[in-house]
Amino acid sequence: MKHSLLRWISWRPMLSRQILALVAALLFAAAAQAETARKPVLQVTTLDGAQFDLAAQRGKWIIVNFWATWCSPCIKEMPDISRFVVGRDDVGAIGLAFGDEEKVDIVKFLAQHPVQYPIAIVPIDKAPKDFGAPKALPTTYLIAPDGSVAKKFTGPVTTQELEKAVAAGAQAKKT
């Protein structure tokens, strides 16, 4: 049977390329799923000099938001993230200013666009290993209380989307 399958595939070069592409896609999907399931490590120094350690945040939901000052969708979502975390003990956030801007420029930007969560600068060439460099900005990860990635958002996220993702994650933990 094995030899007849190989003979059949070798007779159909176009189909064999499609089969190989399908196998590659399935392997890639499995790798992407495995990446989503792991518990990422993130240790950064915030603009005010404090240390932020994602592992120390276990027990609550954490929003990890990659953004840049030149990114208008990032600017649009910042107030929503702030509103979502204000006054809640079960949710926190960290903003990662991703780019090559100087600290003084980030601080000046934040004076005009204040947020209610800490900000750290992440140079483009030093993206956090467990998150990698975002393919687009903004990119937001919702980390579950157990430290796993509950959801990844590409593009601006709203308070409603965050609330829905937290509720879905909490419901999944109960079942």
N, C-alpha and C positions, 0 to 999 in steps of 0.2 A: 504494500500500500504506500509506504514512504517513497519508494522509487517511482511509482506511477504518478504521485503528486508532484514530485520534482520534475519529472518528464513533462507533465501537463503545464507546469509553470514555465519551464524553459521554452515551450512552444509558443507561449503567449507573452512576449517581452513587455508589451504595453500593460497587460493585466498584472504581470509580476511587479512592475513599478508601482502600480496602484496598491497592490497588496503590501509592498514594502512601506509605502507612504502611510497606509492605514496602521500597520504595526508600529511605525515610528510615532504616529499621532497618539496611539494608545499608550505607548511608553511615556511620551511627553505628558499626557494627561495624568498618568499615574504619578509621575514625578511632581507635577504641579499640585496634585492632591496631597502628596506627602509633605510638600513644603507648607501648605496651608495648615496641616495638622500639628506641626511642631510648635514648640514654645520658644519664641525668639528671645534673644538676649539683646538688651539695649542699655548701655551705660554712657551717659553724656553729661557734660557740664553745662548748666543753664547760663543765660546771660548774667544773672545775679551771682554767679559763682557757686551755686548749690549743685550737688551731685544728684542726678536722676538715674535711678536703677529700676528698670521695668520689673525685675524679679521682686523687688521690695514692695511693689504695688499689688501683689497677689491678694485676692479677696474682693477686688472691685474691678469694674470695667475701666479700661484705659483706651483713650483715643490717641493714636500716634499719627500725627498729621505732617506730611511733607509739603512745604509751600515755598514760595519765593515772593519777594517784594514786587517784582515786575509782572506777576501772574494775577490778572484781574479775577478769574474764578476763585483763586485762593483768597483774595481780599473779600470777595462776596461771601465766602463760607465762614470766615473767622468769627463774625458776630454770632452765627448759629452755634458754632462749637462752644463759644463762651457761654451763651444762654443755656446750652445743654448741661454744662458742668457746674454752673453757679448754684451754690446751696445744696449740692448733693454729696452725700458721703459715699455713695456706691459707684461714683463715676469720677474719673480724673482725665487729664489730657496732657500731652506734651507736643509742642509745636517744633518741628525741625526745619529751620530756615536752610533750605538746600540750595547751595550755590557758592559763588566766590565773592560775595559782598563782605565788606568789612563790618566789624561789630558796631562801629559808630553809625554806619548807615542803617543797620537793622534797628538799633535803638531809636534813631530819629524816625524811622518808618513806624515803629510801634507806638511812638508818642502821638502820631496822627491816627493810628489804627490799633487802639489798645485791646488787649485780650485778657481773659481771666484765668490763664494757665501759663505755665512756664514755657520759655522758648530757649532752644539750643541751636547753635550754628553747626551745620554739617557740611563741610566742604565737598564739592562734587567728587573729588578723588578719594574721599574717606567715608563713603556711604556705609552705614552699619551692615556688617557682614550678613546677619540673619534676615535683613530686610532687602538689602541690595539697593542699587540706584533706581529710583522710580522711573518708569518709562514715560510718564506724563505727570504734570502738576495741575492741581493738587492730587495727591494720593494719600488716602487715609486708611489706616488699619484699626479695626475695633478688636481689642484684646479682651478676652473673656477673663473672669475672675480666677480661673485655673491657669492662666498664662498662655493659653492657646489663641491662635488667630481665629476670631469668630466670623469676621467679614472684612473684605478689602473693597474699598470704594475708589474708583478712578474718576476724577472730575469732582466738582463741588458737591459736598454733602450737606444735607439740611438737618435741622433738629428733628423733623418728622422721620427721616430715614434712619437717623441714629436711634431714636426711640423705638422704632419698629424692629431694628436689628437687635437691640438689647432685649426687647420683649420676646423675640423669636429665640434668641439664645437662652434666655432664662427658661422659656417653655421647653426647649429641647433638653435642658439639664434635668427637668422634672420627670420627663418621660423615659 
